[in-house]
Amino acid sequence: MKYFSTNRTGRTFILSLNQGEYVLETINDLIQKENIVNGVVVSGIGTLDKCTLHMVTTTGYPPVEYFDKRDDVPLELVSVQGVIADRTPHLHCTVSDSEKAYAGHLETGCRVLYLCEVVIQELLDLNIRRTPNEKNIRVL
């Protein structure tokens, strides 16, 4: 196990996304615009009408990956959370329709239906970045 620690937090950002905006793309824009090097996405809620989630479907290596794509479907964005390391977000989310919930890695192309709110906390004095391990999985 590795761990990283800081007792210094920086700015807190609350993103308010409107209909037609894209969740991950907007988060990436903010990271670049505000030069957020390291941080955490602590909350994300809203509604979507397009969504792509990426998940693994096997326990072996290399992993078999699946991209669950939904288009023109009303979805509740129940949560978004993750780590921003060296200006790169690694985010997971949970969405639900009227019957069940779906979870996975947040991909580009997730479009806001009515609204979306995301909270990002900047972390200072950390030097974290993802590098490939022996199995070529990018880890902190």
C-alpha positions as CSV (number, residue, x, y, z in Angstrom):
1,M,0.0,0.0,0.0
2,K,1.1,3.5,-0.8
3,Y,-0.6,6.6,0.6
4,F,-0.3,10.3,0.2
5,S,-1.1,13.1,2.7
6,T,-1.4,16.8,2.8
7,N,-2.8,19.1,5.4
8,R,-3.1,21.9,2.8
9,T,-6.2,22.3,0.8
10,G,-6.7,25.0,-1.8
11,R,-9.7,26.3,-3.6
12,T,-13.1,24.6,-3.6
13,F,-15.0,24.7,-6.9
14,I,-18.7,24.2,-7.4
15,L,-19.5,23.6,-11.0
16,S,-23.1,24.3,-12.2
17,L,-23.7,22.6,-15.6
18,N,-26.7,23.4,-17.7
19,Q,-28.7,21.4,-20.2
20,G,-26.5,20.2,-23.1
21,E,-23.2,20.5,-21.3
22,Y,-20.9,17.5,-20.9
23,V,-19.7,16.4,-17.5
24,L,-16.2,15.1,-17.9
25,E,-15.3,17.6,-20.7
26,T,-16.4,20.5,-18.4
27,I,-14.4,19.1,-15.5
28,N,-11.4,18.8,-17.7
29,D,-11.9,22.4,-19.0
30,L,-12.0,23.7,-15.4
31,I,-8.9,21.7,-14.4
32,Q,-7.0,23.3,-17.3
33,K,-8.5,26.8,-16.9
34,E,-7.8,27.0,-13.1
35,N,-4.6,24.9,-13.2
36,I,-5.8,22.3,-10.7
37,V,-2.8,20.0,-10.4
38,N,-4.2,17.6,-7.7
39,G,-7.6,17.4,-6.1
40,V,-10.6,15.3,-5.4
41,V,-14.1,15.3,-6.9
42,V,-16.1,15.0,-3.7
43,S,-19.6,15.2,-5.1
44,G,-21.5,15.2,-8.4
45,I,-25.3,15.0,-8.9
46,G,-27.8,15.8,-11.6
47,T,-29.5,14.4,-14.6
48,L,-28.2,13.1,-17.9
49,D,-29.7,12.2,-21.3
50,K,-26.5,10.6,-22.7
51,C,-24.1,8.5,-20.7
52,T,-21.1,6.2,-21.3
53,L,-19.7,4.2,-18.4
54,H,-16.7,2.0,-18.7
55,M,-16.3,-1.1,-16.6
56,V,-14.3,-4.4,-16.4
57,T,-16.2,-7.6,-17.0
58,T,-13.6,-10.2,-15.9
59,T,-11.3,-10.8,-13.0
60,G,-8.3,-12.0,-15.1
61,Y,-5.6,-10.1,-16.7
62,P,-5.6,-8.3,-19.1
63,P,-9.1,-7.1,-18.1
64,V,-12.0,-7.4,-20.6
65,E,-13.6,-4.0,-20.7
66,Y,-17.2,-3.0,-21.6
67,F,-18.5,0.4,-22.5
68,D,-22.2,0.8,-21.5
69,K,-23.6,3.5,-23.7
70,R,-27.0,5.1,-23.2
71,D,-28.4,7.7,-25.6
72,D,-31.6,9.7,-25.4
73,V,-32.5,8.1,-22.0
74,P,-33.4,10.1,-18.9
75,L,-30.9,9.2,-16.1
76,E,-30.3,10.4,-12.6
77,L,-26.7,11.1,-11.9
78,V,-26.5,9.8,-8.4
79,S,-22.8,10.4,-7.7
80,V,-19.5,11.3,-9.2
81,Q,-16.3,11.0,-7.3
82,G,-12.6,10.5,-7.8
83,V,-9.1,11.8,-7.8
84,I,-7.4,14.4,-9.9
85,A,-3.7,13.5,-10.2
86,D,-1.3,15.7,-12.2
87,R,-4.2,17.5,-13.9
88,T,-5.9,14.2,-15.0
89,P,-9.2,13.1,-13.4
90,H,-10.0,9.5,-12.7
91,L,-13.7,9.5,-11.9
92,H,-16.4,6.9,-11.3
93,C,-20.1,7.5,-11.2
94,T,-23.4,5.9,-10.5
95,V,-26.5,6.6,-12.6
96,S,-30.0,5.2,-12.4
97,D,-33.0,4.9,-14.6
98,S,-36.5,4.1,-13.3
99,E,-35.6,0.4,-12.8
100,K,-32.0,0.1,-11.6
101,A,-28.6,1.7,-11.1
102,Y,-25.4,1.4,-13.1
103,A,-21.9,2.3,-12.1
104,G,-18.5,2.6,-13.7
105,H,-15.7,4.8,-14.9
106,L,-17.1,8.2,-16.2
107,E,-16.3,8.6,-19.9
108,T,-16.6,11.5,-22.3
109,G,-20.0,12.2,-23.9
110,C,-22.1,12.2,-20.7
111,R,-24.5,15.1,-21.4
112,V,-26.6,17.0,-18.9
113,L,-30.3,16.7,-19.3
114,Y,-31.5,19.4,-16.9
115,L,-28.7,20.3,-14.5
116,C,-25.6,18.9,-12.9
117,E,-23.6,20.1,-9.9
118,V,-20.0,19.0,-9.2
119,V,-17.8,19.9,-6.2
120,I,-14.0,19.8,-6.6
121,Q,-11.5,20.3,-3.8
122,E,-8.0,21.3,-4.7
123,L,-5.2,19.6,-2.8
124,L,-1.9,21.4,-2.3
125,D,1.6,20.2,-1.6
126,L,1.1,16.8,-3.2
127,N,3.2,15.4,-6.0
128,I,1.0,12.6,-7.3
129,R,0.8,11.2,-10.8
130,R,-0.3,7.9,-12.4
131,T,2.4,5.7,-13.7
132,P,2.2,2.2,-15.2
133,N,2.8,-0.7,-12.8
134,E,4.2,-4.1,-13.8
135,K,0.9,-5.0,-15.5
136,N,0.7,-1.6,-17.3
137,I,-2.1,-0.4,-15.1
138,R,-1.8,3.3,-14.4
139,V,-1.6,3.7,-10.6
140,L,-0.7,6.5,-8.2
